[in-house]
Amino acid sequence: MKKDKVKLSILGITFSEVKSGVYAIILGQEDGPFHLPIIIGAPEAQAIALEIEGVKPPRPLTHDLFVSFSNAFGVALKSVYIYKFENGIFYSDLTFSDGEREVTIDSRTSDAIAIAIRTKSPIYTTSKILVETGFINEDTESAHKKINDSEQIIKKPKIENYTIEELERTLHQLVNNEEYEKAAIVSKILNEKKVNNK
């Protein structure tokens, strides 16, 4: 039993303005001031962004397939635990249960988060990792705004001026073309526009 467990929540995804294809998932300490940035690749960022924005691809992605497979056999993900940081790499494990026994397996942290967000499973880390690799942002609202602003990864300059119908057509085309990262951005704009038009 791991004693030092600090629960985290997913705040959002940022991207590097300097190096193309480099993203970071930002995790926030629940009931605490620390934010934990974890560098992830473009495919994993795409998979996480799609789930955050509620965009469903026409065919299941790898993480969706994994979740469907485990559900089919009555195995549920209980938790993700980010237990070590070494040489710039976060190490994580996944704990599964079939109701009778628990099994813990090693995982890349980006994959673990992508699966956890799909199963709504809790994510934990240690106090040591938070202190050594996290940062404190006292203005939580500003932190959230910064993360949301940084999601303008590939949004076209005038896409926010599209009509709802144009956005829906664009979203459909992007999903069909499997351009899921762009689809997540368009979906967010579309949802915001629908809310504002109510």
HUTA-V616461 format. One line per field, one symbol per residue. phi: phi as a letter, one per 20 degrees, with the letter a starting at -180 (. if undefined). burial: # if it has 16 or more other C-alpha atoms within 10 Angstrom, else .. A space follows every 10 residues. Layout:
phi->???
burial->???
//
This chain:
phi->.eeecdfcce ercdceeedf ndccedddff lbeeddecfc effffffffg ffemedffcf fgffffffff ffdmddfead cedbcblmde dccdddbdnd cdcdcfbfff fgffffffdl efdcbdffff ffcecdcfef ffffffffff fffcffgdff effgffffff ffffffemef ffffffffff ffffffef
burial->.....##### #####..... ..#######. ...####### .#.####### ##..#.#... ..##..#... ....###### ###......# ####.##... ......#.## #######.#. .######.## ...#.#.... ..#...#... #.#....... ...#..#..# ##.##....# #######.## ..#.....
//
